Amino acid sequence: MVKIMNADEAIKFVKSGQRVMIGGFGMVGTPDQLIEALSRAEVKDLVIIGNDLGAANKGIGKVLLQGKIKKAVGSYFTPNPDAARLYSEGKLEVELIPQGNYAEAIRAGGVGLGPFYTPTGAGTIYARNKETRIFDGKEYILEHPIRGDVALIRAHRADRLGNLVYRKAGRNFNPLMAMAADICIAEVDEIVEAGELSPEEIVTPFIFVDILVPRS
């Protein structure tokens, strides 16, 4: 049964050293109130799995400057100059993944698939140290599924069962991450009674959601 709590209560489920998935693309579809709670939490050595690292001292970028992030896994870190600086100083490990590979690896982690082959990145420096194979005359690289201990995601509406509806581009990586973490915490604009959401608009079924955090 899904639980409803505030952001500071929910973020207590994040522990030091865990792999934390954070939905969103830039500041769109990002669970900003959960990230603010993460900045107040006493955690360290986090592995953040997110498309980006926010902006300088904004969003997850604020947590980055606090030194709580040991490693970042994603596809688009250039909007935050602090990420490049900390990497150059040896204070941040970075694993960059082509965005399509990144999304598919999370989906694979969420639905229980194993490694998969993709042509994206084959023949480039990204393929270094990766297993490669030729299928029908074309080179592919092997990618592994990505999973997290906790997912912090953002949705537009939820019902009290935990079914989620997203709004426009804010959907981005959030549904994939909801499936790919042991605990899913969803920050939502509104919580309605069960039965008020149309089944056709529900993207993430309640079975993937553990905690709802209404935005204040």
C-alpha positions in Angstrom: 0.0 0.0 0.0 1.4 3.4 -1.0 2.3 5.8 1.8 1.8 9.5 1.8 4.3 11.7 3.6 6.3 15.0 3.2 9.6 15.3 1.4 11.8 15.2 4.5 10.1 12.1 5.8 10.3 10.3 2.4 14.0 11.2 1.9 14.9 9.2 5.0 14.6 6.1 2.8 17.8 7.3 1.0 20.9 6.0 2.7 24.6 6.8 2.3 26.3 4.9 -0.5 23.0 4.1 -2.3 22.3 4.3 -6.0 19.7 7.1 -6.4 17.8 7.6 -9.6 16.5 11.1 -10.2 14.0 11.8 -12.9 13.8 14.9 -15.1 15.6 16.5 -18.0 17.2 19.8 -16.9 14.6 21.3 -14.6 11.7 19.7 -16.5 10.0 16.8 -14.7 12.5 17.0 -11.9 11.4 16.3 -8.3 12.7 19.5 -7.0 11.2 19.3 -3.5 12.6 15.9 -3.0 16.0 17.1 -4.1 15.8 20.0 -1.7 15.1 17.5 1.1 18.1 15.5 -0.1 20.2 18.6 0.3 19.1 18.7 4.0 19.6 15.0 4.6 22.8 13.7 6.3 23.9 11.3 3.5 27.2 10.9 1.5 28.8 8.8 -1.2 25.7 8.7 -3.3 25.7 7.4 -6.8 23.3 9.6 -8.7 21.7 8.2 -11.8 20.2 11.1 -13.7 20.2 12.4 -17.2 22.0 15.5 -16.0 23.3 17.2 -12.8 21.0 20.2 -12.8 22.6 23.6 -13.1 25.2 25.4 -11.0 24.0 25.3 -7.4 20.5 24.5 -8.6 18.5 21.2 -8.3 20.8 18.3 -7.9 23.7 20.7 -8.6 23.2 22.0 -5.1 23.7 18.5 -3.7 26.7 18.1 -5.9 28.4 21.2 -4.3 27.7 19.7 -0.9 30.0 16.9 -1.7 27.4 14.2 -1.2 27.8 12.7 -4.6 30.6 10.2 -5.2 29.6 9.2 -8.8 27.2 10.4 -11.5 25.8 8.2 -14.2 23.9 9.9 -17.0 24.2 11.5 -20.4 24.2 15.3 -20.2 26.4 16.9 -17.6 27.7 19.9 -19.5 25.0 22.4 -18.3 26.6 22.3 -14.9 30.2 23.6 -14.9 30.7 22.3 -11.3 30.4 18.7 -12.6 33.3 19.3 -15.0 35.4 21.1 -12.4 34.9 18.4 -9.7 35.6 15.6 -12.2 38.9 17.4 -13.2 39.8 17.7 -9.5 39.2 14.0 -9.0 36.3 14.6 -6.6 33.6 13.1 -8.8 33.4 9.9 -10.8 31.5 10.2 -14.0 29.9 7.6 -16.3 28.5 9.1 -19.4 26.2 7.1 -21.6 24.5 8.0 -24.9 21.0 9.1 -24.0 19.2 6.4 -25.9 21.4 3.7 -24.4 20.8 5.3 -21.0 17.0 5.2 -21.3 17.0 1.6 -22.7 19.4 0.4 -19.9 17.0 1.8 -17.3 14.0 0.2 -19.1 15.9 -3.1 -19.2 16.6 -2.8 -15.5 13.0 -2.1 -14.8 11.5 -5.0 -16.7 14.0 -7.6 -15.7 16.0 -7.9 -18.9 19.7 -8.7 -19.1 22.4 -6.9 -21.1 21.5 -5.9 -24.7 23.3 -5.0 -27.9 23.0 -1.5 -29.5 24.8 0.1 -32.4 24.9 3.5 -30.7 28.5 4.2 -29.6 30.0 1.4 -31.7 33.3 2.4 -33.3 33.8 5.4 -31.0 35.8 6.0 -27.9 32.7 5.1 -25.9 33.1 1.5 -27.1 36.5 1.1 -25.4 36.5 -1.8 -22.9 33.0 -2.8 -24.0 32.1 -6.2 -25.6 31.3 -5.8 -29.3 29.7 -8.1 -31.8 28.9 -8.0 -35.5 25.3 -8.7 -36.5 24.4 -8.7 -40.2 27.6 -6.9 -41.0 27.0 -4.1 -38.4 28.9 -3.5 -35.2 27.1 -3.5 -31.9 28.2 -2.9 -28.3 26.9 -4.6 -25.2 25.1 -2.4 -22.6 24.1 -3.6 -19.1 20.8 -2.8 -17.3 20.7 0.0 -14.8 18.9 -0.2 -11.5 18.8 2.0 -8.4 18.1 1.5 -4.7 15.8 4.5 -4.6 14.1 6.5 -7.4 13.0 10.1 -6.9 10.5 10.9 -9.6 8.0 13.7 -10.5 4.5 13.1 -11.7 1.5 15.4 -12.3 -1.3 13.6 -10.6 -1.7 10.5 -8.5 -4.6 8.6 -6.9 -4.4 7.3 -3.4 -3.5 3.8 -4.7 -0.3 5.3 -6.3 -1.2 5.3 -10.0 0.6 8.1 -11.7 -0.2 10.5 -14.5 2.5 12.8 -16.1 2.2 16.2 -17.8 3.7 16.7 -21.2 7.5 16.8 -21.4 7.7 16.3 -17.6 7.2 12.6 -18.3 10.7 12.0 -19.7 12.7 9.4 -17.7 10.3 9.3 -14.7 8.2 6.2 -15.8 11.3 4.2 -16.6 12.9 5.0 -13.2 9.7 4.1 -11.3 10.2 0.6 -12.6 13.9 0.3 -12.1 14.4 1.0 -8.4 13.7 -1.0 -5.2 11.9 2.0 -3.7 10.0 4.6 -5.8 9.2 8.0 -4.2 7.0 10.2 -6.4 6.5 13.9 -5.9 3.1 14.9 -7.3 1.1 18.1 -7.9 -2.1 16.5 -6.8 -3.5 13.4 -5.1 -7.1 12.4 -6.0 -9.3 9.5 -4.8 -9.0 6.1 -6.4 -11.2 5.9 -9.5 -10.8 9.5 -10.4 -8.0 8.9 -12.9 -8.9 7.5 -16.3 -7.2 4.2 -16.9 -6.1 5.4 -20.3 -4.1 8.3 -18.8 -2.3 6.2 -16.2 1.3 5.6 -17.3 2.9 4.2 -14.1 0.7 1.6 -12.3 0.6 1.7 -8.5 2.5 -1.5 -8.2 5.7 0.4 -8.9 5.1 3.2 -6.4 5.9 3.1 -2.7 5.6 6.7 -1.4 3.7 9.8 -2.6 4.9 13.2 -1.7 2.4 16.0 -2.4 4.0 19.3 -3.5 3.5 22.1 -1.0 
